Amino acid sequence: MKVTIRLNHPSTEIDVTDGIIGAIAAEISRIAGGNEVLNRLEAEMCLDRILAGGHSSDYAGSKGDPQ
């Protein structure tokens, strides 16, 4: 999975994937604590679901059940 954005100039493409995953992982850590590495893996899975259109407003770990 790769998320890119284009700036005003069409040939300028920036990969923002790592930044988005980092932001999701930081929010998971803030809300649920846990292990930094596992939070990052969870963030990657969350981003995959968002990009696939299967996102949810519930964090999977908040209720203890997988999504």
mmCIF file of the N, C-alpha and C atoms, coordinates in Angstrom:
data_MODEL
# 
_entry.id   MODEL 
# 
loop_
_atom_site.group_PDB 
_atom_site.id 
_atom_site.type_symbol 
_atom_site.label_atom_id 
_atom_site.label_alt_id 
_atom_site.label_comp_id 
_atom_site.label_asym_id 
_atom_site.label_entity_id 
_atom_site.label_seq_id 
_atom_site.pdbx_PDB_ins_code 
_atom_site.Cartn_x 
_atom_site.Cartn_y 
_atom_site.Cartn_z 
_atom_site.occupancy 
_atom_site.B_iso_or_equiv 
_atom_site.pdbx_formal_charge 
_atom_site.auth_seq_id 
_atom_site.auth_comp_id 
_atom_site.auth_asym_id 
_atom_site.auth_atom_id 
_atom_site.pdbx_PDB_model_num 
ATOM 1   N N  . MET A 1 1  ? 0.839   -1.155 0.000   1.00 0.00 ? 1  MET A N  1 
ATOM 2   C CA . MET A 1 1  ? 0.000   0.000  0.000   1.00 0.00 ? 1  MET A CA 1 
ATOM 3   C C  . MET A 1 1  ? 0.892   1.229  0.000   1.00 0.00 ? 1  MET A C  1 
ATOM 4   N N  . LYS A 1 2  ? 0.513   2.186  -0.807  1.00 0.00 ? 2  LYS A N  1 
ATOM 5   C CA . LYS A 1 2  ? 1.272   3.425  -0.902  1.00 0.00 ? 2  LYS A CA 1 
ATOM 6   C C  . LYS A 1 2  ? 0.268   4.554  -1.112  1.00 0.00 ? 2  LYS A C  1 
ATOM 7   N N  . VAL A 1 3  ? 0.408   5.610  -0.324  1.00 0.00 ? 3  VAL A N  1 
ATOM 8   C CA . VAL A 1 3  ? -0.463  6.776  -0.461  1.00 0.00 ? 3  VAL A CA 1 
ATOM 9   C C  . VAL A 1 3  ? 0.407   7.941  -0.914  1.00 0.00 ? 3  VAL A C  1 
ATOM 10  N N  . THR A 1 4  ? 0.056   8.504  -2.050  1.00 0.00 ? 4  THR A N  1 
ATOM 11  C CA . THR A 1 4  ? 0.822   9.636  -2.568  1.00 0.00 ? 4  THR A CA 1 
ATOM 12  C C  . THR A 1 4  ? -0.112  10.815 -2.809  1.00 0.00 ? 4  THR A C  1 
ATOM 13  N N  . ILE A 1 5  ? 0.465   11.989 -2.767  1.00 0.00 ? 5  ILE A N  1 
ATOM 14  C CA . ILE A 1 5  ? -0.271  13.199 -3.121  1.00 0.00 ? 5  ILE A CA 1 
ATOM 15  C C  . ILE A 1 5  ? 0.520   13.924 -4.195  1.00 0.00 ? 5  ILE A C  1 
ATOM 16  N N  . ARG A 1 6  ? -0.200  14.676 -5.001  1.00 0.00 ? 6  ARG A N  1 
ATOM 17  C CA . ARG A 1 6  ? 0.444   15.486 -6.041  1.00 0.00 ? 6  ARG A CA 1 
ATOM 18  C C  . ARG A 1 6  ? 0.291   16.951 -5.667  1.00 0.00 ? 6  ARG A C  1 
ATOM 19  N N  . LEU A 1 7  ? 1.364   17.668 -5.794  1.00 0.00 ? 7  LEU A N  1 
ATOM 20  C CA . LEU A 1 7  ? 1.332   19.098 -5.547  1.00 0.00 ? 7  LEU A CA 1 
ATOM 21  C C  . LEU A 1 7  ? 0.890   19.805 -6.818  1.00 0.00 ? 7  LEU A C  1 
ATOM 22  N N  . ASN A 1 8  ? 0.953   21.121 -6.841  1.00 0.00 ? 8  ASN A N  1 
ATOM 23  C CA . ASN A 1 8  ? 0.493   21.882 -8.004  1.00 0.00 ? 8  ASN A CA 1 
ATOM 24  C C  . ASN A 1 8  ? 1.145   21.443 -9.296  1.00 0.00 ? 8  ASN A C  1 
ATOM 25  N N  . HIS A 1 9  ? 2.406   21.116 -9.236  1.00 0.00 ? 9  HIS A N  1 
ATOM 26  C CA . HIS A 1 9  ? 3.107   20.667 -10.432 1.00 0.00 ? 9  HIS A CA 1 
ATOM 27  C C  . HIS A 1 9  ? 2.863   19.171 -10.585 1.00 0.00 ? 9  HIS A C  1 
ATOM 28  N N  . PRO A 1 10 ? 2.312   18.716 -11.702 1.00 0.00 ? 10 PRO A N  1 
ATOM 29  C CA . PRO A 1 10 ? 1.928   17.303 -11.870 1.00 0.00 ? 10 PRO A CA 1 
ATOM 30  C C  . PRO A 1 10 ? 3.052   16.294 -11.657 1.00 0.00 ? 10 PRO A C  1 
ATOM 31  N N  . SER A 1 11 ? 4.298   16.691 -11.880 1.00 0.00 ? 11 SER A N  1 
ATOM 32  C CA . SER A 1 11 ? 5.377   15.717 -11.734 1.00 0.00 ? 11 SER A CA 1 
ATOM 33  C C  . SER A 1 11 ? 5.894   15.630 -10.295 1.00 0.00 ? 11 SER A C  1 
ATOM 34  N N  . THR A 1 12 ? 5.333   16.425 -9.393  1.00 0.00 ? 12 THR A N  1 
ATOM 35  C CA . THR A 1 12 ? 5.770   16.405 -8.005  1.00 0.00 ? 12 THR A CA 1 
ATOM 36  C C  . THR A 1 12 ? 4.829   15.519 -7.202  1.00 0.00 ? 12 THR A C  1 
ATOM 37  N N  . GLU A 1 13 ? 5.294   14.333 -6.910  1.00 0.00 ? 13 GLU A N  1 
ATOM 38  C CA . GLU A 1 13 ? 4.491   13.367 -6.158  1.00 0.00 ? 13 GLU A CA 1 
ATOM 39  C C  . GLU A 1 13 ? 5.210   13.057 -4.845  1.00 0.00 ? 13 GLU A C  1 
ATOM 40  N N  . ILE A 1 14 ? 4.458   13.080 -3.750  1.00 0.00 ? 14 ILE A N  1 
ATOM 41  C CA . ILE A 1 14 ? 5.041   12.849 -2.433  1.00 0.00 ? 14 ILE A CA 1 
ATOM 42  C C  . ILE A 1 14 ? 4.371   11.632 -1.806  1.00 0.00 ? 14 ILE A C  1 
ATOM 43  N N  . ASP A 1 15 ? 5.180   10.707 -1.313  1.00 0.00 ? 15 ASP A N  1 
ATOM 44  C CA . ASP A 1 15 ? 4.670   9.525  -0.612  1.00 0.00 ? 15 ASP A CA 1 
ATOM 45  C C  . ASP A 1 15 ? 4.423   9.915  0.849   1.00 0.00 ? 15 ASP A C  1 
ATOM 46  N N  . VAL A 1 16 ? 3.166   9.903  1.269   1.00 0.00 ? 16 VAL A N  1 
ATOM 47  C CA . VAL A 1 16 ? 2.794   10.284 2.635   1.00 0.00 ? 16 VAL A CA 1 
ATOM 48  C C  . VAL A 1 16 ? 2.384   9.081  3.482   1.00 0.00 ? 16 VAL A C  1 
ATOM 49  N N  . THR A 1 17 ? 2.611   7.890  2.965   1.00 0.00 ? 17 THR A N  1 
ATOM 50  C CA . THR A 1 17 ? 2.193   6.661  3.641   1.00 0.00 ? 17 THR A CA 1 
ATOM 51  C C  . THR A 1 17 ? 2.753   6.566  5.054   1.00 0.00 ? 17 THR A C  1 
ATOM 52  N N  . ASP A 1 18 ? 4.050   6.755  5.195   1.00 0.00 ? 18 ASP A N  1 
ATOM 53  C CA . ASP A 1 18 ? 4.676   6.606  6.509   1.00 0.00 ? 18 ASP A CA 1 
ATOM 54  C C  . ASP A 1 18 ? 4.126   7.615  7.509   1.00 0.00 ? 18 ASP A C  1 
ATOM 55  N N  . GLY A 1 19 ? 3.886   8.830  7.060   1.00 0.00 ? 19 GLY A N  1 
ATOM 56  C CA . GLY A 1 19 ? 3.335   9.859  7.940   1.00 0.00 ? 19 GLY A CA 1 
ATOM 57  C C  . GLY A 1 19 ? 1.933   9.529  8.418   1.00 0.00 ? 19 GLY A C  1 
ATOM 58  N N  . ILE A 1 20 ? 1.115   9.002  7.518   1.00 0.00 ? 20 ILE A N  1 
ATOM 59  C CA . ILE A 1 20 ? -0.254  8.624  7.886   1.00 0.00 ? 20 ILE A CA 1 
ATOM 60  C C  . ILE A 1 20 ? -0.230  7.461  8.870   1.00 0.00 ? 20 ILE A C  1 
ATOM 61  N N  . ILE A 1 21 ? 0.586   6.458  8.589   1.00 0.00 ? 21 ILE A N  1 
ATOM 62  C CA . ILE A 1 21 ? 0.697   5.309  9.506   1.00 0.00 ? 21 ILE A CA 1 
ATOM 63  C C  . ILE A 1 21 ? 1.199   5.769  10.868  1.00 0.00 ? 21 ILE A C  1 
ATOM 64  N N  . GLY A 1 22 ? 2.177   6.653  10.883  1.00 0.00 ? 22 GLY A N  1 
ATOM 65  C CA . GLY A 1 22 ? 2.698   7.177  12.141  1.00 0.00 ? 22 GLY A CA 1 
ATOM 66  C C  . GLY A 1 22 ? 1.646   7.927  12.931  1.00 0.00 ? 22 GLY A C  1 
ATOM 67  N N  . ALA A 1 23 ? 0.816   8.707  12.242  1.00 0.00 ? 23 ALA A N  1 
ATOM 68  C CA . ALA A 1 23 ? -0.243  9.459  12.920  1.00 0.00 ? 23 ALA A CA 1 
ATOM 69  C C  . ALA A 1 23 ? -1.294  8.521  13.502  1.00 0.00 ? 23 ALA A C  1 
ATOM 70  N N  . ILE A 1 24 ? -1.671  7.494  12.762  1.00 0.00 ? 24 ILE A N  1 
ATOM 71  C CA . ILE A 1 24 ? -2.638  6.522  13.273  1.00 0.00 ? 24 ILE A CA 1 
ATOM 72  C C  . ILE A 1 24 ? -2.056  5.787  14.470  1.00 0.00 ? 24 ILE A C  1 
ATOM 73  N N  . ALA A 1 25 ? -0.796  5.364  14.367  1.00 0.00 ? 25 ALA A N  1 
ATOM 74  C CA . ALA A 1 25 ? -0.141  4.646  15.467  1.00 0.00 ? 25 ALA A CA 1 
ATOM 75  C C  . ALA A 1 25 ? -0.049  5.521  16.715  1.00 0.00 ? 25 ALA A C  1 
ATOM 76  N N  . ALA A 1 26 ? 0.248   6.800  16.538  1.00 0.00 ? 26 ALA A N  1 
ATOM 77  C CA . ALA A 1 26 ? 0.327   7.710  17.678  1.00 0.00 ? 26 ALA A CA 1 
ATOM 78  C C  . ALA A 1 26 ? -1.032  7.856  18.350  1.00 0.00 ? 26 ALA A C  1 
ATOM 79  N N  . GLU A 1 27 ? -2.085  7.911  17.565  1.00 0.00 ? 27 GLU A N  1 
ATOM 80  C CA . GLU A 1 27 ? -3.427  8.034  18.131  1.00 0.00 ? 27 GLU A CA 1 
ATOM 81  C C  . GLU A 1 27 ? -3.826  6.752  18.857  1.00 0.00 ? 27 GLU A C  1 
ATOM 82  N N  . ILE A 1 28 ? -3.471  5.594  18.295  1.00 0.00 ? 28 ILE A N  1 
ATOM 83  C CA . ILE A 1 28 ? -3.734  4.325  18.980  1.00 0.00 ? 28 ILE A CA 1 
ATOM 84  C C  . ILE A 1 28 ? -3.001  4.305  20.316  1.00 0.00 ? 28 ILE A C  1 
ATOM 85  N N  . SER A 1 29 ? -1.764  4.731  20.309  1.00 0.00 ? 29 SER A N  1 
ATOM 86  C CA . SER A 1 29 ? -0.966  4.763  21.530  1.00 0.00 ? 29 SER A CA 1 
ATOM 87  C C  . SER A 1 29 ? -1.572  5.706  22.559  1.00 0.00 ? 29 SER A C  1 
ATOM 88  N N  . ARG A 1 30 ? -2.027  6.865  22.116  1.00 0.00 ? 30 ARG A N  1 
ATOM 89  C CA . ARG A 1 30 ? -2.622  7.854  23.010  1.00 0.00 ? 30 ARG A CA 1 
ATOM 90  C C  . ARG A 1 30 ? -3.900  7.322  23.660  1.00 0.00 ? 30 ARG A C  1 
ATOM 91  N N  . ILE A 1 31 ? -4.706  6.627  22.866  1.00 0.00 ? 31 ILE A N  1 
ATOM 92  C CA . ILE A 1 31 ? -5.996  6.154  23.355  1.00 0.00 ? 31 ILE A CA 1 
ATOM 93  C C  . ILE A 1 31 ? -5.878  4.834  24.114  1.00 0.00 ? 31 ILE A C  1 
ATOM 94  N N  . ALA A 1 32 ? -5.079  3.908  23.582  1.00 0.00 ? 32 ALA A N  1 
ATOM 95  C CA . ALA A 1 32 ? -5.079  2.551  24.126  1.00 0.00 ? 32 ALA A CA 1 
ATOM 96  C C  . ALA A 1 32 ? -3.757  2.127  24.749  1.00 0.00 ? 32 ALA A C  1 
ATOM 97  N N  . GLY A 1 33 ? -2.717  2.961  24.614  1.00 0.00 ? 33 GLY A N  1 
ATOM 98  C CA . GLY A 1 33 ? -1.405  2.564  25.131  1.00 0.00 ? 33 GLY A CA 1 
ATOM 99  C C  . GLY A 1 33 ? -0.840  1.446  24.283  1.00 0.00 ? 33 GLY A C  1 
ATOM 100 N N  . GLY A 1 34 ? -0.152  0.529  24.898  1.00 0.00 ? 34 GLY A N  1 
ATOM 101 C CA . GLY A 1 34 ? 0.342   -0.635 24.187  1.00 0.00 ? 34 GLY A CA 1 
ATOM 102 C C  . GLY A 1 34 ? 1.756   -0.489 23.667  1.00 0.00 ? 34 GLY A C  1 
ATOM 103 N N  . ASN A 1 35 ? 2.116   -1.442 22.872  1.00 0.00 ? 35 ASN A N  1 
ATOM 104 C CA . ASN A 1 35 ? 3.456   -1.585 22.328  1.00 0.00 ? 35 ASN A CA 1 
ATOM 105 C C  . ASN A 1 35 ? 3.589   -0.773 21.041  1.00 0.00 ? 35 ASN A C  1 
ATOM 106 N N  . GLU A 1 36 ? 4.661   -0.017 20.911  1.00 0.00 ? 36 GLU A N  1 
ATOM 107 C CA . GLU A 1 36 ? 4.878   0.844  19.753  1.00 0.00 ? 36 GLU A CA 1 
ATOM 108 C C  . GLU A 1 36 ? 4.906   0.059  18.436  1.00 0.00 ? 36 GLU A C  1 
ATOM 109 N N  . VAL A 1 37 ? 5.565   -1.083 18.437  1.00 0.00 ? 37 VAL A N  1 
ATOM 110 C CA . VAL A 1 37 ? 5.664   -1.895 17.217  1.00 0.00 ? 37 VAL A CA 1 
ATOM 111 C C  . VAL A 1 37 ? 4.305   -2.472 16.845  1.00 0.00 ? 37 VAL A C  1 
ATOM 112 N N  . LEU A 1 38 ? 3.591   -2.991 17.828  1.00 0.00 ? 38 LEU A N  1 
ATOM 113 C CA . LEU A 1 38 ? 2.267   -3.553 17.556  1.00 0.00 ? 38 LEU A CA 1 
ATOM 114 C C  . LEU A 1 38 ? 1.281   -2.468 17.135  1.00 0.00 ? 38 LEU A C  1 
ATOM 115 N N  . ASN A 1 39 ? 1.387   -1.293 17.733  1.00 0.00 ? 39 ASN A N  1 
ATOM 116 C CA . ASN A 1 39 ? 0.510   -0.193 17.332  1.00 0.00 ? 39 ASN A CA 1 
ATOM 117 C C  . ASN A 1 39 ? 0.761   0.207  15.888  1.00 0.00 ? 39 ASN A C  1 
ATOM 118 N N  . ARG A 1 40 ? 2.015   0.171  15.478  1.00 0.00 ? 40 ARG A N  1 
ATOM 119 C CA . ARG A 1 40 ? 2.338   0.499  14.090  1.00 0.00 ? 40 ARG A CA 1 
ATOM 120 C C  . ARG A 1 40 ? 1.763   -0.546 13.129  1.00 0.00 ? 40 ARG A C  1 
ATOM 121 N N  . LEU A 1 41 ? 1.862   -1.816 13.499  1.00 0.00 ? 41 LEU A N  1 
ATOM 122 C CA . LEU A 1 41 ? 1.269   -2.872 12.667  1.00 0.00 ? 41 LEU A CA 1 
ATOM 123 C C  . LEU A 1 41 ? -0.243  -2.711 12.596  1.00 0.00 ? 41 LEU A C  1 
ATOM 124 N N  . GLU A 1 42 ? -0.870  -2.409 13.724  1.00 0.00 ? 42 GLU A N  1 
ATOM 125 C CA . GLU A 1 42 ? -2.311  -2.172 13.752  1.00 0.00 ? 42 GLU A CA 1 
ATOM 126 C C  . GLU A 1 42 ? -2.669  -0.976 12.880  1.00 0.00 ? 42 GLU A C  1 
ATOM 127 N N  . ALA A 1 43 ? -1.845  0.066  12.925  1.00 0.00 ? 43 ALA A N  1 
ATOM 128 C CA . ALA A 1 43 ? -2.085  1.253  12.110  1.00 0.00 ? 43 ALA A CA 1 
ATOM 129 C C  . ALA A 1 43 ? -2.010  0.911  10.620  1.00 0.00 ? 43 ALA A C  1 
ATOM 130 N N  . GLU A 1 44 ? -1.061  0.079  10.236  1.00 0.00 ? 44 GLU A N  1 
ATOM 131 C CA . GLU A 1 44 ? -0.958  -0.340 8.833   1.00 0.00 ? 44 GLU A CA 1 
ATOM 132 C C  . GLU A 1 44 ? -2.214  -1.089 8.400   1.00 0.00 ? 44 GLU A C  1 
ATOM 133 N N  . MET A 1 45 ? -2.714  -1.968 9.269   1.00 0.00 ? 45 MET A N  1 
ATOM 134 C CA . MET A 1 45 ? -3.941  -2.707 8.950   1.00 0.00 ? 45 MET A CA 1 
ATOM 135 C C  . MET A 1 45 ? -5.137  -1.760 8.860   1.00 0.00 ? 45 MET A C  1 
ATOM 136 N N  . CYS A 1 46 ? -5.191  -0.780 9.749   1.00 0.00 ? 46 CYS A N  1 
ATOM 137 C CA . CYS A 1 46 ? -6.278  0.208  9.707   1.00 0.00 ? 46 CYS A CA 1 
ATOM 138 C C  . CYS A 1 46 ? -6.243  0.990  8.402   1.00 0.00 ? 46 CYS A C  1 
ATOM 139 N N  . LEU A 1 47 ? -5.063  1.427  7.990   1.00 0.00 ? 47 LEU A N  1 
ATOM 140 C CA . LEU A 1 47 ? -4.945  2.169  6.742   1.00 0.00 ? 47 LEU A CA 1 
ATOM 141 C C  . LEU A 1 47 ? -5.350  1.303  5.550   1.00 0.00 ? 47 LEU A C  1 
ATOM 142 N N  . ASP A 1 48 ? -4.973  0.034  5.566   1.00 0.00 ? 48 ASP A N  1 
ATOM 143 C CA . ASP A 1 48 ? -5.399  -0.878 4.507   1.00 0.00 ? 48 ASP A CA 1 
ATOM 144 C C  . ASP A 1 48 ? -6.926  -0.933 4.424   1.00 0.00 ? 48 ASP A C  1 
ATOM 145 N N  . ARG A 1 49 ? -7.593  -1.025 5.593   1.00 0.00 ? 49 ARG A N  1 
ATOM 146 C CA . ARG A 1 49 ? -9.062  -1.079 5.615   1.00 0.00 ? 49 ARG A CA 1 
ATOM 147 C C  . ARG A 1 49 ? -9.657  0.231  5.117   1.00 0.00 ? 49 ARG A C  1 
ATOM 148 N N  . ILE A 1 50 ? -9.064  1.359  5.514   1.00 0.00 ? 50 ILE A N  1 
ATOM 149 C CA . ILE A 1 50 ? -9.562  2.657  5.060   1.00 0.00 ? 50 ILE A CA 1 
ATOM 150 C C  . ILE A 1 50 ? -9.465  2.752  3.540   1.00 0.00 ? 50 ILE A C  1 
ATOM 151 N N  . LEU A 1 51 ? -8.323  2.372  2.997   1.00 0.00 ? 51 LEU A N  1 
ATOM 152 C CA . LEU A 1 51 ? -8.124  2.454  1.550   1.00 0.00 ? 51 LEU A CA 1 
ATOM 153 C C  . LEU A 1 51 ? -9.019  1.487  0.789   1.00 0.00 ? 51 LEU A C  1 
ATOM 154 N N  . ALA A 1 52 ? -9.373  0.379  1.423   1.00 0.00 ? 52 ALA A N  1 
ATOM 155 C CA . ALA A 1 52 ? -10.255 -0.604 0.792   1.00 0.00 ? 52 ALA A CA 1 
ATOM 156 C C  . ALA A 1 52 ? -11.722 -0.210 0.925   1.00 0.00 ? 52 ALA A C  1 
ATOM 157 N N  . GLY A 1 53 ? -11.991 0.854  1.690   1.00 0.00 ? 53 GLY A N  1 
ATOM 158 C CA . GLY A 1 53 ? -13.370 1.288  1.872   1.00 0.00 ? 53 GLY A CA 1 
ATOM 159 C C  . GLY A 1 53 ? -14.072 0.591  3.015   1.00 0.00 ? 53 GLY A C  1 
ATOM 160 N N  . GLY A 1 54 ? -13.350 -0.192 3.797   1.00 0.00 ? 54 GLY A N  1 
ATOM 161 C CA . GLY A 1 54 ? -13.970 -0.926 4.891   1.00 0.00 ? 54 GLY A CA 1 
ATOM 162 C C  . GLY A 1 54 ? -13.649 -0.356 6.247   1.00 0.00 ? 54 GLY A C  1 
ATOM 163 N N  . HIS A 1 55 ? -13.475 0.968  6.329   1.00 0.00 ? 55 HIS A N  1 
ATOM 164 C CA . HIS A 1 55 ? -13.103 1.567  7.609   1.00 0.00 ? 55 HIS A CA 1 
ATOM 165 C C  . HIS A 1 55 ? -14.296 1.623  8.557   1.00 0.00 ? 55 HIS A C  1 
ATOM 166 N N  . SER A 1 56 ? -13.991 1.754  9.794   1.00 0.00 ? 56 SER A N  1 
ATOM 167 C CA . SER A 1 56 ? -14.998 1.843  10.836  1.00 0.00 ? 56 SER A CA 1 
ATOM 168 C C  . SER A 1 56 ? -14.609 2.965  11.778  1.00 0.00 ? 56 SER A C  1 
ATOM 169 N N  . SER A 1 57 ? -15.583 3.553  12.421  1.00 0.00 ? 57 SER A N  1 
ATOM 170 C CA . SER A 1 57 ? -15.269 4.605  13.384  1.00 0.00 ? 57 SER A CA 1 
ATOM 171 C C  . SER A 1 57 ? -14.819 4.017  14.707  1.00 0.00 ? 57 SER A C  1 
ATOM 172 N N  . ASP A 1 58 ? -14.961 2.703  14.895  1.00 0.00 ? 58 ASP A N  1 
ATOM 173 C CA . ASP A 1 58 ? -14.528 2.047  16.121  1.00 0.00 ? 58 ASP A CA 1 
ATOM 174 C C  . ASP A 1 58 ? -13.109 1.538  15.960  1.00 0.00 ? 58 ASP A C  1 
ATOM 175 N N  . TYR A 1 59 ? -12.272 1.750  16.981  1.00 0.00 ? 59 TYR A N  1 
ATOM 176 C CA . TYR A 1 59 ? -10.939 1.164  17.015  1.00 0.00 ? 59 TYR A CA 1 
ATOM 177 C C  . TYR A 1 59 ? -11.093 -0.279 17.453  1.00 0.00 ? 59 TYR A C  1 
ATOM 178 N N  . ALA A 1 60 ? -10.512 -1.210 16.720  1.00 0.00 ? 60 ALA A N  1 
ATOM 179 C CA . ALA A 1 60 ? -10.683 -2.643 16.985  1.00 0.00 ? 60 ALA A CA 1 
ATOM 180 C C  . ALA A 1 60 ? -10.320 -3.011 18.409  1.00 0.00 ? 60 ALA A C  1 
ATOM 181 N N  . GLY A 1 61 ? -9.292  -2.393 18.971  1.00 0.00 ? 61 GLY A N  1 
ATOM 182 C CA . GLY A 1 61 ? -8.852  -2.739 20.309  1.00 0.00 ? 61 GLY A CA 1 
ATOM 183 C C  . GLY A 1 61 ? -9.716  -2.170 21.420  1.00 0.00 ? 61 GLY A C  1 
ATOM 184 N N  . SER A 1 62 ? -10.608 -1.241 21.103  1.00 0.00 ? 62 SER A N  1 
ATOM 185 C CA . SER A 1 62 ? -11.385 -0.603 22.154  1.00 0.00 ? 62 SER A CA 1 
ATOM 186 C C  . SER A 1 62 ? -12.441 -1.531 22.729  1.00 0.00 ? 62 SER A C  1 
ATOM 187 N N  . LYS A 1 63 ? -12.884 -2.496 21.959  1.00 0.00 ? 63 LYS A N  1 
ATOM 188 C CA . LYS A 1 63 ? -13.903 -3.435 22.441  1.00 0.00 ? 63 LYS A CA 1 
ATOM 189 C C  . LYS A 1 63 ? -13.338 -4.830 22.607  1.00 0.00 ? 63 LYS A C  1 
ATOM 190 N N  . GLY A 1 64 ? -12.070 -4.989 22.202  1.00 0.00 ? 64 GLY A N  1 
ATOM 191 C CA . GLY A 1 64 ? -11.429 -6.275 22.362  1.00 0.00 ? 64 GLY A CA 1 
ATOM 192 C C  . GLY A 1 64 ? -11.731 -7.277 21.262  1.00 0.00 ? 64 GLY A C  1 
ATOM 193 N N  . ASP A 1 65 ? -12.517 -6.878 20.266  1.00 0.00 ? 65 ASP A N  1 
ATOM 194 C CA . ASP A 1 65 ? -12.842 -7.820 19.196  1.00 0.00 ? 65 ASP A CA 1 
ATOM 195 C C  . ASP A 1 65 ? -12.207 -7.370 17.899  1.00 0.00 ? 65 ASP A C  1 
ATOM 196 N N  . PRO A 1 66 ? -11.708 -8.322 17.106  1.00 0.00 ? 66 PRO A N  1 
ATOM 197 C CA . PRO A 1 66 ? -11.059 -7.953 15.833  1.00 0.00 ? 66 PRO A CA 1 
ATOM 198 C C  . PRO A 1 66 ? -12.082 -7.449 14.831  1.00 0.00 ? 66 PRO A C  1 
ATOM 199 N N  . GLN A 1 67 ? -11.611 -6.601 13.915  1.00 0.00 ? 67 GLN A N  1 
ATOM 200 C CA . GLN A 1 67 ? -12.488 -6.133 12.837  1.00 0.00 ? 67 GLN A CA 1 
ATOM 201 C C  . GLN A 1 67 ? -11.968 -6.601 11.511  1.00 0.00 ? 67 GLN A C  1 
# 
